């Protein structure tokens, strides 16, 4: 029964992605840019927190609150519908993705290419999960455990493989993000 629910959940996700792809005006490049801006605002909030605690100067708390309010208003542009703690989950997915990108970049600059690649992959998985939840192409109620054949998600790729390959949710979401969010579309 649980497997049937997972398959139904994945089929709903795929159906939603197909609907999104059919929309002529689906251009999320501005939202993608906005999400990166929001990531940086979260990072600024963190730095203001630490700077306040290191210096004791209350002006950093005032700035932190102003940045927080800006971040909240901008996040509302992307996260339009949410239930439970999806708002906070989304914020933390962006924050974690940003931090992993930064650690990956530092690893890359130190010549630790494999470590950087692993961190970048994890950052992109979290970023894809953010978009999967907020585009409504998946829910957080069990779809994460789902796995289907690559042939069933070939609409997000130009190539179809001969052999069915099990694809995890992060790989599927990564393909969805690549297809739906194209920063080069005008």
Secondary structure, DSSP 8 states (H G I E B T S, - for coil): -HHHHHHHHHHHHHHHHHHHHH-TT---HHHHHHHHHHHHHHHHHHHHHHHHHHH--THHHHHHHHHHHHHHHHHHHH--S--TTHHHHHHHHHHHHHHHHHHHHHHHHTT-HHHHHHHHHHHHHHHHHHHHHHTTS--SSSGGG--EEGGGGGGGSS---SS--EE-HHHHHHHHHHHH--TT--
